[in-house]
């Protein structure tokens, strides 16, 4: 299990929401359409009365934008982009209910994980995702399914969630979940992950007759990497 979290700007936020929810809406002519993202869950967002899903990515963006604009905070990077990546072995054969349980567990761990220095002083406070707007989908377009979660840093009661040490807090939360479920810790996966990225990148580059960023990214995505 690997959890990645980053703070992103408002402009990146709308793109991240669209990518998470409607990744292949604008598939270029001649390019095969990938598997569409599957809606998993949302929180404090307007939903369709029949399906229970957010109506569109634009509706999600507008709701989050309105929440931010109505707060007293002027935040440079008002969104969290979170990627939840279980290994192939960990999520093999999961039902959608099990993907939802994974999401719930990750949110629970992130919402209770502080980063502390050696003296025990909190240097990065836990998230408050249970009290904020977010939308989550599962992408099955590679051989490594993963969850995309886009969250508003402004909570429902108008507070701004801490972004300090967010990457470290994500590792701690992933390790806590790995221990809870009897999985390998995220920190133990990192070294192997870097080696595999390097090996796959060299393999892709050697196979290309002429370099193209788009072809390189497509080939790396086909090998299961989030680019």
N, C-alpha and C positions, 0 to 999 in steps of 0.2 A: 504494500500500500504506500503510495506517495500522494501527498497533498501539497499543492502549490497555490500560493496566494500572493496577489499583487494589487497595489492600489493603482487605479487608472483614472484618467481625466474624463470629463463629461463627453467629449467627442469620441474617445475610445470606448466609453461606456455604451453608447448607442450602437457602435459597431459590434461590440462584444455580445450585446443582447440579441442583435440580429443574427450573428453567427451562431450563437447557442441555440436559438429557436428556429431559424430559417436558413440554415447553412447553405442549402443548395437552391435557394429561390432563384438565383441568377446564374445558373449553370451555363457557361459559354456554349455557343453552337458547336457541335462536333465533339463535345466532351461528354462522356457518359455520366449520367446522374448518379450520385452516391446515395447511400441509404440515408433517408431523412432522419433528423434528430427525433427522439421520442420524448415527449413531455413527461416529466417525473413529478414535480411538485412546485408550488409557489407559496408565498407568504405575504399577507397584507397587500394583495394586488387585486384589481378587478378581474373577474373571471366570467366565462360564459355560463349562463344559468343551466345549460343542459350538459355540457361536457365537463364543466368544472375547471377548464383550462383557461389561461390568459387568452384574450381574444386575438391580439396580434402583438408582435414585437414592438410596434409603435405605441400601443396602449401601455405596455410595460414601461417603456422609456418615458412617456409623458407622465405617468403616475410617479415614477421615481424623481423625475425632474421637478414636478410640483412639490413633492415632499422636501427636496433640497432647497428650493427657492423660498418655501414658507418657513424655513428654519432661520436661526440667527447666525448660522455658520457660513463663512465664505471659504469653502474647501477647494484647494487646488485639484486634488484627486479624490472625487466624491464617491467612487465606486470600488468595490472589491471584485476582482476576477479570481475565481477559485476553480481549480481543476482537481478532481478526485480520481486517482488512477490506481485501481487495484491491479495486481498482476493477473495474467491470463489464468493462472492456476487458482487464484483466490476467487475469481468471479465466474469460473467455468460453470455453465448450466444455471446461472442465476435466473430466477423469475423477476418480473418487474417489482413484485412485493419485496424481494430481497435487495434489489437496487435501491428501493425506497428506504429500507431499513438501514442500508449502508449510509445513505445520505443523512438520515436522522442521527445515526451514531456519530458521523463526522461533525455535524453541527453541534451536537452535545459536547464533544471533546473540544472543539474550537472555542465554544462558549464558556469553558471552564479552565482553559489553559493559559496561564500567565507565563511570561518569560522573566526570569529572575537572574540577577548577577550572583557572583560568588558569595556576597554578603547576605543574599536573600531578598534584596530590594527589587521590587517589581520595575522592570525597564520596558515592558511591553504588556499592556493589559489585554485580557481575553476579548474576543469578539462578543457581539450581542445579536447574533443572527436571528434568534428566536423572536426578537423584538424589532426586527427591521424587514424591509421589503427585499424579496429575492425571488428569482426564478431559476429552476434547475431542469436540465435535460440530459439524456444519455445519448452519446454518439456511438453508433455501431458501425461506422464507415471504415474502420481499420480492424485488424485482428486483435486490437487491444481496446475494448470498449472502455469509455471513461465518462465521467459526469462533468458538465460545465455548470457552474453556479455563479450568477452575477447578482451582487447584493449592493444595496444602498448603504453607505456608511452612516447616514443620518437615521437614527432610530425613530420609532413611532412616537416617542415622547420628546423628540427634538434634540437628542444628544449626538455627538459625533464619535464614532467608534475609533479607538486607538489604532494607528497604523505602525507604531514602533515595533521593530523586530518581528514583523508579520511572517517573514519566511522562516525564522527560527521557531516561532510559535506553531507554524504549520507542521514542521518536522516533529516537534514535541507531541502534538495532537495525533499525528499519524503513528508515532511510536506507541503512544498510549492505547490507541485502537488496535494496533498490531499485537500488543501484549494481551489485551482483552480478548481478542479472537484467536490467539495462538499463531499469529502470522510472523514473518520475518520483519524486523524493524526497518523503517524507512532509511535510517542512517546506514544500515548494512547493505541496502540495495543501491545506494548512490554510487559506490565505486564501480560495481558491475554495470550500472546504467551508463556511466560515462564511457566505459570501454566499448559497450555495444553501440552507442551513438557514433563514436569515432570509427569503429569497424564498418558500420552501415554507410556512413558518409563517404569513406574512402571507396567502398564498393560501388556506390552510386556514381561518384565522380569518375571512376575508371571506366564505367560503362557508357558514359556520355561522349558522343562524337563531337559535340560543341556545347559549351556551357550556357545554360539558361537557368535563371533563378526559379522560374515557374516550374520547369521540368525537374529541377533539383528538389524543390519543395514537394511536388507531387510524388516523386519517388520516395522521399523520406516519409511522407504521410502513408504511402502504401506499405511501408515497413512498420507502421504502427506508431510513429512519432508525431507528437502534436507540434506543428510548426506555426 
